[in-house]
Amino acid sequence: MYPKTELETPCLVLDRKKLVNNLATMQTRAAPKQVRPHVKTHKCSTLAKLQIEAGCIGISAAKISEAEVLVEQKISGVLITSPVVATNKIARVMTILQKDPSLTLVVDSRDNVRELNDAAKRAGKTLNVLVDIDPGVNRTGVSYSDAVPFAAFVHNCSHLRLQGIQCYAGNLQHITKHGERREKTLTAMQLAAEQFRAFHENRLPCHILTGSGTGTYEDDVEIAEVTEVQPGSYTVMDMEYNNIEAEYHYLNALTLLTTVISTNHASHVTVDAGTKALYLDQHTNPKITSHPNLNYTWGGFGDEHGKITTEKNGSLPSVKTVLELIVPHCDPTINLYDQFYITEDDQVVDTWPIDMRGKSQ
């Protein structure tokens, strides 16, 4: 063990106690619903296994390349939450299916359904599928009104096993005001719940209604028909989620360390973390937690460097000072790194590979 301030920077640090607390808290707060968390946040199979140990029924993955890693790591109950349409990727789906028959895909087009069914038939397998419903994001999914006829089409395919519905309103997760977020998410998920009931009325298999995220699960679990939720960022947290109103805020288990490398100006100092180390946007800033009255701004300093200024007449840090900050958006920041440094009481105790980093295919 050694102090985290001795790490080479920039790097990502993950506080084990806070992480374990977050995993346990989600299982409690989401109950009685099941949790199938999103791996796209942390990209780490070691962490995914901890989520399963904490009681999650499976793992959600955005891309087939993520699912391949999860299944190789003997993690079952994988749901790929975006349609898989390319012919070569469908072949990869069949390879995964040979290893894990619990794999589930979402679908939103009849042509894709036909191709998946034909591929599963050739492989001698049956593939689990969910009807993806568009909650108003206009990204993927069929309309609410087309869900039943589309599901009937899926159900009539010999080598596809209809399991239910996915309805994920990603556009609602970061609405700041809880009242507004609650109203919009309950509207979207109640419409999905109507389709859940309509599936049963039309004798269509529907065991799953999945969706929701860290920003909306608190409200979505009130809907009787929802069977599971797909939060991701709750594991590590970031400033985007810190800034929304919520009944409960998860702990900031993830931080980024960066070192002051130049102090030649009275107005600011320069650190070694720029846009190649930290995902930045114009809406949310990092928060420096290790030193008071300091602000991180990119300041046009380029890919490798960041700008640190002070407020309230505070003092600027000296060369070699290590600063710790909460990142604005955890998902794309984590995807820039190869490993997490795991800490307990500010001592480095382990490293976990971010083994799904760059798995964007």
C-alpha positions as CSV (number, residue, x, y, z in Angstrom):
1,M,0.0,0.0,0.0
2,Y,1.1,3.6,-0.6
3,P,-0.6,7.0,-0.5
4,K,-2.7,7.9,-3.6
5,T,-0.9,11.2,-3.9
6,E,2.2,9.2,-5.1
7,L,0.3,7.9,-8.2
8,E,1.5,9.1,-11.6
9,T,-1.1,11.6,-12.9
10,P,-3.5,12.1,-14.4
11,C,-5.3,9.0,-13.1
12,L,-8.6,7.7,-11.8
13,V,-9.0,6.8,-8.2
14,L,-11.9,4.7,-6.9
15,D,-12.7,4.6,-3.2
16,R,-13.7,1.0,-2.4
17,K,-15.8,1.8,0.7
18,K,-17.8,4.4,-1.1
19,L,-18.3,2.1,-4.1
20,V,-19.5,-0.8,-2.0
21,N,-21.8,1.5,-0.1
22,N,-23.3,2.7,-3.4
23,L,-23.9,-0.8,-4.7
24,A,-25.6,-1.9,-1.5
25,T,-27.7,1.3,-1.3
26,M,-29.0,0.9,-4.9
27,Q,-30.2,-2.7,-4.1
28,T,-32.1,-1.4,-1.1
29,R,-33.6,1.8,-2.7
30,A,-34.6,0.1,-5.9
31,A,-36.4,-2.8,-4.1
32,P,-38.6,-4.5,-4.8
33,K,-37.5,-4.0,-8.4
34,Q,-34.6,-5.9,-9.8
35,V,-31.4,-4.0,-10.9
36,R,-29.6,-4.7,-14.2
37,P,-27.0,-1.9,-14.1
38,H,-25.3,-0.4,-17.1
39,V,-21.7,-1.3,-17.7
40,K,-21.2,1.6,-20.1
41,T,-20.5,3.8,-17.1
42,H,-17.5,2.0,-15.6
43,K,-16.4,-0.4,-18.4
44,C,-14.9,-2.8,-15.8
45,S,-15.7,-6.5,-15.4
46,T,-14.3,-6.6,-11.9
47,L,-16.8,-4.0,-10.8
48,A,-19.6,-5.7,-12.8
49,K,-18.9,-8.9,-10.8
50,L,-19.2,-6.9,-7.5
51,Q,-22.6,-5.7,-8.8
52,I,-23.7,-9.2,-9.3
53,E,-22.5,-10.2,-5.9
54,A,-24.5,-7.3,-4.4
55,G,-27.7,-8.7,-5.9
56,C,-28.0,-7.5,-9.5
57,I,-29.8,-9.9,-11.8
58,G,-27.5,-9.2,-14.8
59,I,-25.7,-6.4,-16.6
60,S,-26.8,-4.0,-19.3
61,A,-24.4,-3.3,-22.1
62,A,-24.7,-0.6,-24.8
63,K,-22.5,-2.5,-27.4
64,I,-21.9,-6.0,-28.4
65,S,-18.2,-5.6,-27.7
66,E,-19.0,-4.9,-24.1
67,A,-21.2,-8.0,-24.0
68,E,-18.4,-10.2,-25.4
69,V,-16.1,-9.2,-22.5
70,L,-18.8,-9.7,-19.9
71,V,-19.7,-13.2,-21.2
72,E,-16.0,-14.2,-21.4
73,Q,-15.8,-13.2,-17.7
74,K,-18.6,-15.6,-17.0
75,I,-21.2,-12.9,-16.3
76,S,-24.7,-14.0,-17.3
77,G,-27.9,-12.1,-17.7
78,V,-26.5,-9.6,-20.2
79,L,-28.9,-7.3,-22.0
80,I,-27.6,-5.4,-25.0
81,T,-29.7,-2.2,-24.9
82,S,-29.1,-0.9,-28.5
83,P,-30.2,-2.7,-31.7
84,V,-27.6,-5.0,-33.3
85,V,-28.2,-4.8,-37.0
86,A,-24.9,-5.3,-39.0
87,T,-24.6,-8.8,-40.4
88,N,-21.2,-9.4,-39.0
89,K,-22.3,-8.3,-35.5
90,I,-25.3,-10.6,-35.7
91,A,-22.8,-13.4,-36.3
92,R,-21.0,-12.3,-33.1
93,V,-24.3,-12.4,-31.3
94,M,-24.7,-16.0,-32.2
95,T,-21.2,-16.8,-30.9
96,I,-22.1,-15.2,-27.6
97,L,-25.4,-17.1,-27.6
98,Q,-23.5,-20.4,-27.8
99,K,-21.7,-19.5,-24.6
100,D,-24.6,-17.9,-22.7
101,P,-28.2,-18.6,-23.7
102,S,-29.4,-15.9,-21.3
103,L,-28.2,-13.2,-23.6
104,T,-31.0,-10.7,-24.5
105,L,-31.2,-8.1,-27.3
106,V,-33.6,-5.2,-28.0
107,V,-35.2,-4.9,-31.4
108,D,-37.1,-2.1,-33.2
109,S,-37.3,-3.0,-36.8
110,R,-38.9,-5.9,-38.7
111,D,-36.0,-6.4,-41.0
112,N,-33.6,-6.8,-38.1
113,V,-36.0,-9.2,-36.4
114,R,-36.1,-11.4,-39.6
115,E,-32.3,-11.4,-39.8
116,L,-31.9,-12.3,-36.1
117,N,-34.4,-15.1,-36.4
118,D,-32.7,-16.5,-39.5
119,A,-29.3,-16.4,-37.8
120,A,-30.6,-18.0,-34.6
121,K,-32.3,-20.7,-36.7
122,R,-29.0,-21.5,-38.5
123,A,-27.3,-21.6,-35.2
124,G,-29.9,-23.9,-33.7
125,K,-30.5,-21.5,-30.9
126,T,-33.4,-19.3,-29.5
127,L,-32.6,-15.7,-28.8
128,N,-34.2,-13.6,-26.1
129,V,-35.5,-10.2,-27.3
130,L,-37.2,-7.2,-25.9
131,V,-39.3,-4.7,-27.9
132,D,-37.5,-1.3,-27.6
133,I,-40.0,1.5,-27.2
134,D,-39.1,5.1,-27.9
135,P,-40.1,7.2,-24.8
136,G,-39.7,10.4,-26.8
137,V,-35.9,10.6,-27.3
138,N,-36.3,9.9,-31.0
139,R,-33.1,7.8,-30.9
140,T,-34.2,4.1,-31.1
141,G,-37.4,2.2,-30.5
142,V,-40.8,1.8,-31.9
143,S,-43.6,4.1,-31.0
144,Y,-45.9,3.2,-28.1
145,S,-48.8,2.7,-30.6
146,D,-46.8,0.2,-32.7
147,A,-45.5,-1.8,-29.8
148,V,-48.2,-4.5,-29.8
149,P,-48.3,-5.2,-33.5
150,F,-44.5,-5.2,-33.6
151,A,-44.4,-7.6,-30.6
152,A,-46.8,-9.9,-32.3
153,F,-44.5,-10.0,-35.3
154,V,-41.6,-10.9,-33.0
155,H,-43.6,-13.5,-31.2
156,N,-44.4,-15.3,-34.5
157,C,-40.7,-15.8,-35.2
158,S,-39.7,-19.4,-34.5
159,H,-36.2,-18.7,-33.0
160,L,-36.8,-15.5,-31.1
161,R,-38.2,-15.6,-27.5
162,L,-40.2,-12.4,-26.7
163,Q,-39.5,-11.4,-23.1
164,G,-41.0,-7.9,-22.8
165,I,-40.2,-4.3,-23.2
166,Q,-37.4,-1.8,-22.8
167,C,-38.2,1.9,-22.4
168,Y,-35.2,4.0,-21.5
169,A,-35.6,7.8,-21.3
170,G,-32.0,8.8,-21.3
171,N,-32.9,12.4,-22.1
172,L,-34.6,12.8,-18.6
173,Q,-31.8,11.6,-16.3
174,H,-30.1,15.0,-15.8
175,I,-33.1,17.3,-15.5
176,T,-32.2,19.4,-12.5
177,K,-35.5,19.9,-10.8
178,H,-36.9,16.8,-9.3
179,G,-40.5,17.7,-9.8
180,E,-40.1,18.2,-13.5
181,R,-38.0,15.1,-13.9
182,R,-40.5,13.0,-11.9
183,E,-43.5,14.2,-14.0
184,K,-41.8,13.5,-17.3
185,T,-40.4,10.1,-16.3
186,L,-43.6,8.9,-14.8
187,T,-45.5,9.9,-18.0
188,A,-43.1,8.0,-20.2
189,M,-43.0,4.9,-18.0
190,Q,-46.8,4.8,-17.4
191,L,-47.2,4.8,-21.2
192,A,-44.8,1.8,-21.3
193,A,-46.7,0.2,-18.5
194,E,-49.9,0.5,-20.6
195,Q,-48.1,-1.4,-23.4
196,F,-47.0,-4.0,-20.8
197,R,-50.6,-4.6,-19.9
198,A,-51.6,-4.6,-23.6
199,F,-49.0,-7.3,-24.3
200,H,-50.7,-9.5,-21.7
201,E,-54.2,-8.7,-23.0
202,N,-53.1,-9.8,-26.5
203,R,-51.5,-13.0,-25.1
204,L,-48.0,-11.8,-25.9
205,P,-45.2,-12.9,-23.5
206,C,-44.1,-10.0,-21.3
207,H,-42.1,-10.8,-18.2
208,I,-39.8,-7.7,-18.3
209,L,-40.3,-3.9,-18.4
210,T,-36.9,-2.4,-18.1
211,G,-35.5,1.1,-18.3
212,S,-34.8,4.0,-16.0
213,G,-31.4,5.3,-14.8
214,T,-29.7,6.9,-11.8
215,G,-31.7,10.1,-12.3
216,T,-35.2,8.6,-12.5
217,Y,-35.2,5.2,-10.8
218,E,-36.5,6.7,-7.5
219,D,-39.7,7.6,-9.3
220,D,-39.9,4.8,-11.8
221,V,-39.9,2.0,-9.2
222,E,-43.3,3.3,-8.1
223,I,-44.9,1.9,-11.3
224,A,-46.2,-1.6,-10.6
225,E,-45.4,-3.0,-14.1
226,V,-41.7,-1.9,-14.0
227,T,-39.7,-5.1,-13.2
228,E,-36.1,-3.8,-13.3
229,V,-34.0,-0.6,-13.6
230,Q,-30.8,0.1,-15.5
231,P,-28.8,2.7,-13.5
232,G,-25.1,3.2,-14.3
233,S,-23.6,6.3,-12.8
234,Y,-24.7,5.5,-9.2
235,T,-21.6,3.3,-8.9
236,V,-19.1,6.1,-9.1
237,M,-21.0,9.3,-9.5
238,D,-20.0,12.7,-11.1
239,M,-20.9,16.3,-11.0
240,E,-23.8,16.0,-13.5
241,Y,-25.6,13.8,-11.0
242,N,-24.4,15.8,-8.0
243,N,-26.2,18.8,-9.5
244,I,-29.6,17.4,-9.8
245,E,-32.3,17.4,-7.1
246,A,-32.8,13.9,-5.7
247,E,-34.1,12.1,-2.6
248,Y,-30.7,10.5,-2.2
249,H,-27.3,11.4,-3.6
250,Y,-24.9,8.5,-4.1
251,L,-21.3,8.9,-2.8
252,N,-18.6,10.3,-5.1
253,A,-16.5,7.1,-5.2
254,L,-14.6,8.2,-8.3
255,T,-12.1,11.0,-8.4
256,L,-9.4,12.2,-10.8
257,L,-5.9,13.2,-9.7
258,T,-3.9,15.8,-11.5
259,T,-0.5,17.5,-10.8
260,V,0.5,21.1,-11.0
261,I,3.3,21.4,-13.5
262,S,3.7,25.1,-14.0
263,T,3.2,28.2,-11.8
264,N,4.7,31.1,-13.9
265,H,1.6,33.3,-13.7
266,A,0.0,35.1,-10.8
267,S,-3.5,34.5,-12.1
268,H,-3.4,30.7,-12.5
269,V,-1.4,27.5,-12.5
270,T,-1.3,24.7,-15.1
271,V,-2.0,21.0,-14.4
272,D,-1.3,17.9,-16.5
273,A,-5.0,17.0,-17.2
274,G,-6.6,18.4,-20.3
275,T,-9.2,17.0,-22.7
276,K,-7.4,13.7,-23.2
277,A,-7.7,13.1,-19.5
278,L,-11.1,14.6,-18.6
279,Y,-14.3,14.8,-20.6
280,L,-15.5,18.5,-20.5
281,D,-18.5,20.3,-21.8
282,Q,-19.9,23.8,-21.5
283,H,-22.5,23.0,-18.9
284,T,-20.8,21.2,-16.0
285,N,-17.4,21.9,-14.5
286,P,-15.2,19.6,-12.4
287,K,-15.1,20.2,-8.7
288,I,-11.8,20.3,-6.8
289,T,-12.2,18.5,-3.5
290,S,-8.6,18.4,-2.2
291,H,-8.0,22.2,-1.9
292,P,-10.4,25.0,-1.0
293,N,-11.2,27.9,-3.3
294,L,-9.8,26.4,-6.5
295,N,-11.5,26.0,-9.9
296,Y,-10.6,23.9,-12.8
297,T,-11.2,25.5,-16.2
298,W,-9.9,24.2,-19.5
299,G,-9.1,27.8,-20.6
300,G,-8.1,26.8,-24.1
301,F,-5.0,25.0,-22.7
302,G,-5.2,22.1,-25.1
303,D,-5.5,18.4,-25.0
304,E,-2.8,17.8,-22.3
305,H,-3.3,20.7,-19.9
306,G,-5.8,22.4,-17.6
307,K,-6.0,25.7,-16.0
308,I,-6.5,26.2,-12.2
309,T,-7.6,29.6,-10.8
310,T,-8.5,30.7,-7.4
311,E,-11.4,32.6,-5.8
312,K,-12.0,34.5,-2.5
313,N,-8.4,35.6,-2.6
314,G,-7.2,32.0,-2.0
315,S,-3.7,30.9,-2.6
316,L,-2.7,29.0,-5.7
317,P,-1.0,25.6,-5.3
318,S,2.7,25.1,-5.9
319,V,4.5,22.9,-8.5
320,K,4.1,19.2,-7.8
321,T,0.9,19.7,-5.8
322,V,-1.6,16.9,-6.5
323,L,-5.2,18.0,-6.9
324,E,-8.2,15.7,-6.6
325,L,-11.4,16.5,-8.4
326,I,-14.9,15.1,-9.2
327,V,-15.3,14.7,-12.9
328,P,-18.2,16.3,-14.8
329,H,-19.3,13.2,-16.6
330,C,-18.0,9.8,-15.5
331,D,-18.8,7.6,-18.5
332,P,-16.7,9.3,-21.2
333,T,-13.9,10.2,-18.7
334,I,-13.5,6.6,-17.6
335,N,-13.3,5.5,-21.3
336,L,-10.0,7.5,-21.5
337,Y,-8.2,5.3,-19.0
338,D,-6.8,1.8,-18.7
339,Q,-7.3,1.1,-15.0
340,F,-8.8,2.3,-11.7
341,Y,-6.6,2.7,-8.7
342,I,-8.5,1.3,-5.8
343,T,-8.1,3.0,-2.5
344,E,-9.0,2.5,1.2
345,D,-8.4,5.4,3.6
346,D,-6.5,7.2,0.8
347,Q,-4.1,4.3,0.4
348,V,-3.8,2.5,-2.9
349,V,-4.7,-1.2,-2.3
350,D,-5.4,-2.6,-5.8
351,T,-5.8,-1.8,-9.5
352,W,-8.7,-2.9,-11.7
353,P,-8.4,-3.0,-15.4
354,I,-11.0,-1.0,-17.4
355,D,-11.2,-3.9,-19.7
356,M,-14.1,-2.6,-21.8
357,R,-12.4,0.7,-22.5
358,G,-12.8,1.6,-26.2
359,K,-15.4,-1.2,-26.7
360,S,-17.5,1.0,-29.0
361,Q,-18.4,-1.5,-31.7
